[in-house]
Amino acid sequence: MFVLARSGIAAIFCFHCFSAPLTAQGSAEGWVSSGAITSDELTTGYIYGDFTLRALEGQWGAELGMFGVVGRLHETYAAATWQRDGHKVELGFPRPAYDRYAISGLTQVMPRQALESISTTRSRATSGVFTESEFLPYGIAYSIGDTAFSLHGVPDTDIVIAGAGARKTAAGWQLDFGIEAVSEADAIDWNAKAQLIRTMGALDLGLGLYAGDANGASHVAELFAQTPVDSHLSLIGLLRQTQGDDPLVGAKLTYAFETGLLTDVAVTSGTDDISIATSVGYQF
């Protein structure tokens, strides 16, 4: 019953967003792509999305979003919104605050591969959707500027997920961080993460630390660097260490057309396993 209700609400919001230009202000943010990945453990084609569609009429609005691939490994977001003077409230199935900041380097280099270890860097709400059946978090989110808070519950469970995330910038530095408390089975566990990026001219250097204890996930540390090669071509490199595993290294080369189209090829390598992915997408 709850699944049908959630699908119905999402469909209404979707219609509202796409019809928004007729009655309200509409906007879209994110990207979608179609690609393929091959490795010893995973060979598949995919359609990937990480985006939010918005419609706004005065102070009221609606949002519809997606993170993941078409099929089992994805989460959809749908919420009614109210905003004023920089304050914003989202009610329904909003994106967790924890997921809005400190996006992992692996997600940036090879997003389809990153979905296989989603519990290491994302919210308990997102991890549950990807790994458990009938896991449908609903709740409320509040944001002001680059700070967000959210509270989610899960029907037919005692799970409560309270999260926060923020971004601070100053003189070429950017710090993202998130924290999440998860109450389940009369116990409270925590997720935490932080990502520091230093911009030096055209070069971005980043360090990310992720502790997904509430998700039962291993700790992860990432080093990454991103730089343009020319006006259309960019390169990102990654070194990722997961607790208990051997290091993973990776790189992605992206060509950006002036129309917003992107095409890329990425390679990652761990112990005795090489993954290659290529995709064509659109950023908006």
C-alpha positions in Angstrom: 0.0 0.0 0.0 2.8 2.4 1.0 4.7 1.6 -2.2 1.6 2.5 -4.4 1.1 5.7 -2.4 4.7 6.7 -2.9 4.6 5.9 -6.6 1.4 7.9 -7.0 2.9 11.0 -5.2 6.0 10.7 -7.3 4.0 10.6 -10.5 2.0 13.7 -9.5 5.2 15.6 -8.7 6.7 14.5 -12.0 3.8 15.7 -14.0 3.8 19.0 -12.1 7.5 19.5 -12.7 7.3 18.9 -16.5 4.2 21.1 -16.8 5.8 23.8 -14.7 6.7 26.1 -17.6 3.0 26.6 -18.2 2.1 27.7 -14.7 5.3 28.2 -12.6 9.0 28.6 -12.6 10.8 25.3 -13.4 14.4 24.3 -13.1 16.6 21.2 -13.4 20.0 20.4 -11.8 22.2 17.3 -12.2 23.1 14.9 -15.0 22.0 11.7 -16.7 24.0 9.3 -18.7 23.9 6.0 -20.6 26.9 3.7 -20.5 28.5 0.3 -20.1 30.9 -1.2 -17.6 33.0 -4.4 -17.7 35.1 -6.1 -15.1 35.6 -9.5 -13.6 32.7 -9.0 -11.2 30.4 -6.7 -13.1 29.6 -6.4 -16.8 26.4 -4.5 -17.8 24.9 -1.6 -19.6 23.2 1.1 -17.6 21.2 4.3 -17.5 22.4 6.5 -14.7 20.9 9.6 -13.1 21.7 12.0 -10.3 19.3 15.0 -10.7 16.6 17.1 -9.2 13.7 18.7 -11.1 11.9 21.6 -9.5 8.7 23.6 -10.0 8.0 26.7 -8.0 4.9 28.9 -7.7 5.6 31.7 -5.2 6.9 30.2 -2.0 5.5 26.7 -2.7 6.9 24.1 -5.1 7.5 20.5 -5.9 10.6 18.4 -6.5 11.4 15.1 -8.1 14.8 13.5 -8.2 16.8 10.3 -8.8 20.1 8.8 -7.7 21.3 5.6 -9.2 20.6 3.4 -12.3 17.3 2.3 -13.9 16.6 -1.0 -12.2 17.1 -2.2 -8.7 19.9 0.1 -7.7 18.3 3.5 -7.5 16.5 5.9 -5.2 13.8 8.4 -6.1 13.0 11.6 -4.3 9.7 13.5 -4.3 8.8 16.3 -2.0 6.5 19.3 -1.6 8.6 22.4 -0.8 8.2 25.8 0.9 10.9 28.4 0.8 11.4 32.0 1.9 14.4 34.3 2.6 16.9 31.5 2.0 15.0 29.0 4.2 13.7 25.8 2.6 11.5 23.0 3.9 10.9 19.7 2.0 8.2 17.3 3.0 7.6 13.8 1.6 10.6 11.8 0.3 13.4 14.3 0.3 17.1 13.6 -0.4 18.9 13.0 2.9 21.0 15.9 4.1 23.9 13.4 4.6 23.9 12.7 0.8 24.1 16.3 -0.3 27.7 16.9 0.6 31.2 15.2 0.4 30.3 13.2 -2.8 32.9 10.4 -3.0 35.7 10.4 -5.6 34.7 7.0 -6.8 31.2 8.3 -7.6 32.8 11.0 -9.7 35.2 8.6 -11.5 33.0 5.5 -12.1 29.5 6.0 -10.7 28.2 2.6 -11.7 31.0 0.9 -9.8 30.4 3.2 -6.8 26.8 1.9 -6.4 28.3 -1.6 -5.5 29.7 -0.1 -2.3 27.0 2.5 -1.7 26.9 1.9 2.1 30.4 3.3 2.6 29.6 6.9 1.6 25.8 7.4 1.6 23.0 7.8 4.1 21.4 4.9 5.9 18.3 5.8 4.1 20.0 5.4 0.7 21.9 2.3 1.8 18.6 0.6 2.9 16.9 1.3 -0.4 19.8 -0.2 -2.3 20.3 -3.3 -0.1 16.9 -4.1 1.5 13.5 -4.9 0.1 10.5 -2.7 1.0 12.7 -0.1 2.5 10.9 3.2 1.8 12.2 6.2 3.8 10.0 9.2 4.2 10.5 12.4 6.1 11.3 16.1 6.2 14.4 18.2 5.3 15.3 21.8 6.1 18.1 23.8 4.5 19.5 27.3 4.6 22.4 28.2 2.4 25.0 25.4 2.4 23.6 23.7 5.5 21.0 21.0 5.5 19.2 18.8 8.1 16.8 15.9 7.5 14.7 13.4 9.5 13.5 10.1 8.0 11.5 7.2 9.2 10.8 3.8 7.5 7.4 2.2 7.6 7.0 -1.1 9.5 10.3 -0.6 11.2 11.6 1.3 14.2 14.3 2.9 12.2 14.7 6.7 12.6 17.5 8.5 10.6 18.5 12.1 11.6 21.2 13.7 9.5 23.0 16.9 8.8 25.5 18.2 6.2 27.2 21.4 5.4 29.8 23.1 3.2 32.3 25.8 4.2 34.5 27.7 1.7 37.3 30.1 2.1 40.3 31.3 0.0 40.6 28.3 -2.3 39.5 25.7 0.3 36.2 23.8 0.5 35.2 21.6 3.4 32.2 19.3 3.2 31.0 17.3 6.1 28.1 15.2 7.2 26.9 13.3 10.3 24.0 11.0 10.7 22.5 9.3 13.8 20.5 6.1 13.2 18.2 4.7 15.8 17.4 1.0 15.3 16.5 -1.9 17.6 16.9 0.4 20.7 20.4 1.4 19.7 22.0 4.4 18.1 24.8 4.1 15.5 26.5 6.9 13.6 27.7 7.7 10.1 30.2 10.5 9.5 32.2 11.8 6.6 34.3 14.8 5.6 35.9 16.0 2.4 38.5 18.7 2.0 39.3 20.2 -1.5 42.1 22.6 -2.2 41.9 24.6 -5.4 45.3 25.7 -6.8 44.8 27.5 -10.1 43.2 24.9 -12.4 44.0 22.0 -10.2 41.7 20.6 -7.5 43.1 18.3 -4.9 40.8 16.4 -2.5 40.8 14.2 0.5 37.7 12.3 1.7 37.2 10.3 4.9 34.0 8.1 5.3 32.9 6.1 8.4 29.6 4.3 7.6 29.3 2.5 10.9 25.5 2.8 11.0 25.4 1.1 7.6 27.7 -1.7 8.8 30.2 -0.5 6.2 34.0 -0.4 6.2 35.8 2.9 6.6 37.1 4.5 3.5 39.8 7.1 2.7 40.1 8.8 -0.8 42.6 11.0 -2.4 41.7 12.6 -5.8 42.9 15.2 -8.2 41.0 16.9 -11.1 42.4 19.2 -13.7 41.4 20.5 -17.2 43.5 19.3 -20.1 42.1 21.9 -22.5 38.9 23.9 -22.9 36.8 20.7 -23.4 38.8 17.9 -21.9 39.3 17.2 -18.2 41.0 14.4 -16.2 40.4 13.1 -12.7 42.5 10.6 -10.8 41.6 8.6 -7.7 43.3 6.6 -4.9 40.8 4.8 -2.6 41.6 2.7 0.4 38.8 0.7 2.0 39.4 -0.9 5.4 40.4 -4.5 5.0 40.8 -4.3 1.2 43.7 -3.5 -1.2 43.9 0.0 -2.6 41.9 1.0 -5.7 43.3 3.4 -8.2 41.3 5.0 -11.0 41.1 7.7 -13.6 38.5 9.3 -15.9 38.9 11.4 -19.0 35.8 13.5 -19.9 35.1 15.5 -23.0 32.5 18.2 -22.5 30.6 19.6 -25.6 29.3 23.2 -25.5 25.8 21.8 -25.7 26.1 20.2 -22.3 26.7 16.7 -23.7 29.5 14.8 -21.9 31.4 11.7 -23.0 33.9 9.9 -20.8 36.0 6.8 -20.4 37.1 5.6 -17.0 39.4 2.8 -15.7 39.8 1.5 -12.1 42.2 -1.2 -10.9 42.3 -3.2 -7.7 43.9 -6.5 -6.9 43.7 -8.7 -10.0 40.6 -6.8 -11.2 40.4 -4.0 -13.8 37.1 -2.2 -14.5 36.5 -0.1 -17.7 33.5 2.1 -18.2 32.4 4.5 -20.8 29.3 6.7 -21.1 27.6 9.5 -22.9 25.5 11.9 -20.8 24.0 15.3 -20.4 24.7 17.8 -17.6 22.1 20.5 -16.8 
